[in-house]
Amino acid sequence: MLDGMIREVIDAPLDRGGRWLAARGASADAVTLVGLALGLTGAALVALGFSGLIVALLVLASRLADGLDGAVARARGKSDFGGYLDIVCDFAFYGAIPLGFVLLDPASNGAAGAFLLAAFYVNGATFLGYAILAAKRGMETRSRGEKSLYFTAGLLEGTETILFFLLIVLFPQLFVPAAWIFGALCLVTAAARVALAVRTFR
C-alpha cells in the first residue's frame, strides 16, 4: 500500500548509489547476496535472543541492499537471473525473521510464527502466480518501480513488511499479537489478489 509513495522518495538516491557502486565494479547479484547475508545475520541474532537497535540496523541495511541491487542492475544492465535471485533472496529473508522468533521460544512464539509463515506462503503464491500469468500475457507495470517481475499492489507490500519487522525486533514482546494481526492482513492481501486475478485472467 505504501510502496508507491516510498518509491517516489527513494528511487533517485538509490539510483545515484547504484551508479556509484556499479562504477566501482560491484555487481547487482553481489549486492543482492550481501543484503541476504545481512538479513540472515539479523534473524540468527533474533534466534539467539538479541533484539533492539543492532538487529533493526541489520534489517534496514539488508533492505537498503535490496533496493541498491536493482539500481546497480539498471546501471550495468539487467539480467533475468538477477531478477530471479532477487526474489528468492527476498523470500528467504522474509521467512527468516519470523523463524528466528520461533526458534528463540517455540512454546510462546510457535503458533503465531507458524501462522505468519503460512500466511507469507499463501501471499507469496498469489504474488508469484499473478506475475507468471502477467508475463505470459505481456503485461507490464512500473507502479512499484522498474522490476523484473510484475508487481501487484496490495494492502501489505514491502514497506509494511519492513515496518512490521522493525516493530518486532525493537519490541520482541509484541511478536505474538503482531504476528497474528500481520498474518491475517497478509491473507486479506492474498484474497484481494485472487479476486484481481479472477477479473484479469478469466
N, C-alpha and C positions, 0 to 999 in steps of 0.2 A: 504494500500500500504506500509506503514511504519512499520506495526506491526511485521513483520518477523525480521527486523533489531533490533527493540526495544527489542523484546523478548530475543535476544542474550545478550543484555546488562543487562536487569533487572531480568531475571529468577533466577540467582544464588543468588543475595541479597534477593530477595523475598522469596526464599526457606529457606534461613537462618532465615529470620524474621518470616516466618510461623512456622518453627520448634520451635523457641523461644516462640512464642505465644502459640503454642499447648502444650509445656512443662509446661506452667503456667495455663493450664486449659481452654484457650479460644477455643470456637467452631467456625467452619467456618461460620455457619449461623449467629452467633452473630456479627462476623466481617462484613459480608455482610450487616446486618441491620444498623450497625454503619456507614458504607460507605454511605448507602442511606440517613440516617439522616443528615449526613454532607452535602451531595449534595442538599437535600431539604432545608436545612437551607440557603445554598448559593442562591438557587432560590428564597426563601422568601425575602432575603435581596435585591436581584435584583428588585423584585416587589415593595419593599418599597423605592427604589431609591438609594440604596447603590451600589457602584461599586469599582473597584480598587483592591488593594492588598489583603484585607481581604476576598473578595469574591473569588479571584483567589486561595488563600491558601485553602479555603474550597473545591473548585473544585479539587485541587490537592490532598488534604487529602482524599476526597471521592474516588478518583481513586486509591490512594495508598491502601486503604482498599479493594477496588475491586480486586486488584492484590494479596493482602495478604490472602484473603479468600480462594482462590484456593490453595495457599501454605499450609495453615492450614489444608485444606481438604486432601491434599496429605500426610501430616504428621500424621493425625489422622484417615484417612480412608474416602473416598469419598462416597456420597450418591446421589441417583437420585433427592431427594427433594432439596438437596443443590444446584445442578446444575440448577434446576427449579427456586429456589428462586433467585439465582444469576442473571439469565437472566431477570426475572421480575423486579428486582430492577434496573438493568442496564437501561431497557427501561423507567422505571419511572423517573430515573434521567435525561436521555436524553430528555424526554419531558418537564421536569420541568423547566429547564433553559430557553428555548425559551418562555415558558408560562409566566415566570417571566417578561420578556421584554414586552410581550403583555399586561399583567396586569398593568405594570408600565405606559404605554402610548398607549392605544388601538388605538387612532386615527392615531398616527405616525407609530406604530410598528405592528398593527393588520394584515394588508395584508401580509407583509413579514413573520411575525411569523406564520400565518396560512399556508402559502405556505411551510415554512420549516417543520412544524409539519406534513403536508400531505406527504411531501417527506420522512420524517422519517418513517411514517406509511407504505408507499409503500416499502421502502427499507427494513424495518423490516419484512414485509410479505414475500418478496423474500428470505430473510436470513433464517427465521424460516421454511418456506415451503421447502426450499432446505435441511435444517438439518433434517426434518422429513423423507423425502424420502431417504436421505443418510443413516439414521439409519435403515430404513426398508430394505435397501439393504445390510446392514452390512458394509458400507463404513467407513473408519477411516482416520484421518489425524492428524498430530501433527505439522503442519507447523506454527500454531499460538499458540503453547504451548499445554499442556495437558488440554483438555476441555471436559465438559460433553456433549456438542453439537458439531456437525460437522460445523466447521468454514470455510467458503469460503473466499478466498482472494478477495479484490476489490480495486477500486480506492480510496474509503474512508473507513477507518476502525476506530477502537477505538482511535488510536493515533491521526489521523487527526481530529476526533471529539473533543478530549480534547484540541488540539491546537486551534481549532475554538472557543470553549467555553472560553478559556483563552483570546483570542483576543477580544471577545465581552464584557467580564466582565471588562477587563482592559481599553478598548476603546469603551464604550457603544454607542458613536455617530456613530460607524461603523456598528451597528446592522443591519440596513435595507439593505444596499448594500451587506453586508457579508451574511445575511440570504438568499437573492435571489440567490447569487452565490453558496453558500454551498448547498442549496436545489436543485439547478439544477444539481450539481455534484452528489448528492445523487441519483437523478433519473437516471443519467448516470450509476452509480454503480448498481442500481437495474436492468436496462436494460441489462447490461453485465451479471448479474447473471441469468436472464431469458434465455439469449442466451446460457449460460453454461448449464442450466437445459435442454434446448432443445436437446443439444448434448449428455447429460449424460443419461437422463431418457426416451427419446423417443425410 
